[in-house]
Amino acid sequence: MKRKLIPFLMLAICAILFCSCSRNYEKLRVVETKVTNIKFLGSSNVEVDFNVKVDNPTSSSYTVSSLSGKFFRKGDEFADIMLLEKAKIAPRTMNELRVPLQITMTDPLGFLNGINLDTFKSDAYTVNLDMRIRGGCGLSKHLVYENLPAKALLEEFGIAGAGSGN
């Protein structure tokens, strides 16, 4: 009888671990985001370093293993974004992460003409993001956001000036 129980107990333990690991990423909280460096690489490429404070109250470590996306203005793509280095989030701490991104403008002159941070508060700007977060238990979560208003992204990550104005 005991031999028959062991496989069921192992299966139950694995199921509990799987469920707890797969949902803990939702407890991660971005506290603050600052641009710390901007490096122009020609007329259409920019590297932007962000300092991101992330609160991780869980006992699991996480890695943002990939992030890519596209920015749109009135439905037309104007820039691609890509994570340049993985970002590791330690457990049970307030993490300060360096998150380097490369932004490639598809129409750099049209984009730069009269743009500032307030421009992105308009409903005309949207973002598509594709991100993978890997947990310390080896499981990976694939997150996809489509047609996310840029102003909501600015507010979510607390980027300067977001939430005021329109």
N, C-alpha and C positions, 0 to 999 in steps of 0.2 A: 504494500500500500504506500509506503514512504517513497519508494522509487517512482511511483506514478505521480506523486505530488511535486517532486523536485522540478520537472520540466514546467509545470503550471506555475510554480512559484517564480521560477526564473523568467518566464514570459510576463508575469504580472509586474515584476521588478523592472524589466526592460520597458514595458508600456508606461509605467509611472515616470521613469527617467526620461523617456522620449517626450511625454506630455509636458513635464516641467521644463525641460531644456528648450522645447520649441516655442514656448510662449513667453519666456522671461525677457526676450529682447524688447517687448512692449513696455517694460519698466524703465528702459533707458530714457533719459531726459536731457535734451540740449538746453543748457542754462544760458550760454552766452556765445556769440560768434563775432569775431573781429577779423578784418582784413589786415594782415601784417606785412605783406610784401606783394608788389605788382611788378612783373618783369615783362616788357614787351619784346617779342621775338619776331620782328618783322612787322608787316602791315596787317596781318590777319591772325596772328597767334599771340596769346597772352597767358602767362603763368601767374596764377593768383594763389597766394598762401593764406589760408584761414587758420586762426587759432580758435579752436572750438572747445568749450568747456562742456563735458558730458558727465552727468551724474549717473553712476551705475550702482544702485543699491543691492543688486543681486550678488550671489556667490559665484557667478559665471563670468569668465572673460569673453570678450567679443572682438572680432576683427571685421572692419568694413573692407571686404576683399575686392569689391569692384563697385564703381559708380560711373555711369555714363548718362548722357541726356542730350536733349535738344531744347533750345529756346525758340519761341515763335512770337512774331508780331503780326497781329491780325490774320493768323493762320499760316503765315509764310515763315519758313525756317530762316533764322538769321545767325544762329551760333550753335556749335556743338560743345559739349563739356565732357571731360574725362578725368577720373582720379589718376594721379601719377604715382602715388605710393599708398600701400595699405595703411589703415589707421587701426591701431590696437587699443582696446578699451579694457582697462584692468578692473577686476571685481572689487566691490564694496569701497569705491573711492570716487572722488571728484577728479575726473581726468582732464588734463589740458592737452589736446591733440593738435598736432600740426597736420593740416589737411591741404596738400597741394593739388590744385586743379589746373588743367590746361583748357583754355577756351579758344576755339577756332571760329572766327567770324566768317560767315559765308558771303556777306556783303559789308566789309569793314567801313567803307566810306558812308554808306547809307545808315549804318548802325550808329556811328559816332556823331553824325550830324545832329547837334542839339540835344544830346542825351545826358541825363543825370539820374541820380537814384530815385527821385520823385517820378520819373518817367515810368518806372516799373510798377508804380501803384495803380496804373491804369488797367482796366479790364482787357485791353488789347494785347497784353503780354501773358503768355502761358508757357509752361515748362512740362516736358516729358522726362521722367527720371527712371532709371533702371539700376537697382542696387542689390548687392548681396552682402548679407551679414552672416558671418560664421561664428557659432557659439563654441565655447570651450569644450563642450561635450561632443564636438565634431559635426553637429547638425548645421545646416545652412538654411537661411531664410531668404527667398528671392522677393523683393518688393518692387512693384511697378506702379508708377503714378503717371496718369495721362491727363493732359489738359488742366494741369494744376495752375491756378492763377499765380503769376509771379508775385503779386502783392501778398498772397497768403503765405508763400514761401519766405518772403522777407519778414513777415510778422512771426511766423513759426520759429525762425532761427534768430529772432531779435536783432536783425541787422539794422544799423543806425537809421533812424528816421521812419521806420516802418510803422504803420498803424496810425499816423497822423495825416491830416490832409483829407483827400477824397474819401 
